[in-house]
Amino acid sequence: MRLDYHKLVRDGIPRIIEADGGQPITRVLDQAGYLVALRDKLVEEAEEARSAPDGQLRSELADVLDSGPFSNTSTAPTDISPTRRLPAGSK
């Protein structure tokens, strides 16, 4: 049975699929494609947080942080935090 996900891959998922006897098909995105996929993943995780029961909200919010801008190794929380605190119009 073939399943298509068209998502960013993390946490060694291809190795897990192989260990289960599957054959993952992956590709490396260029920078533009990666940024589109990263934004899609961020929205997906935010939607999961939005619909999460209260008891799972903290975990889902952690997933938002893990899959969002911080998953890009060239961006650290300290790169974003100062910008977040600036008044509107000064960014």
Secondary structure by P-SEA (a helix, b strand, c coil): cccccccccccaaaaaaaaacbbbbbbbbcaaaaaaaaaaaaaaaaaaaaaccccaaaaaaaaaaaacccccccccccccccccccccccc
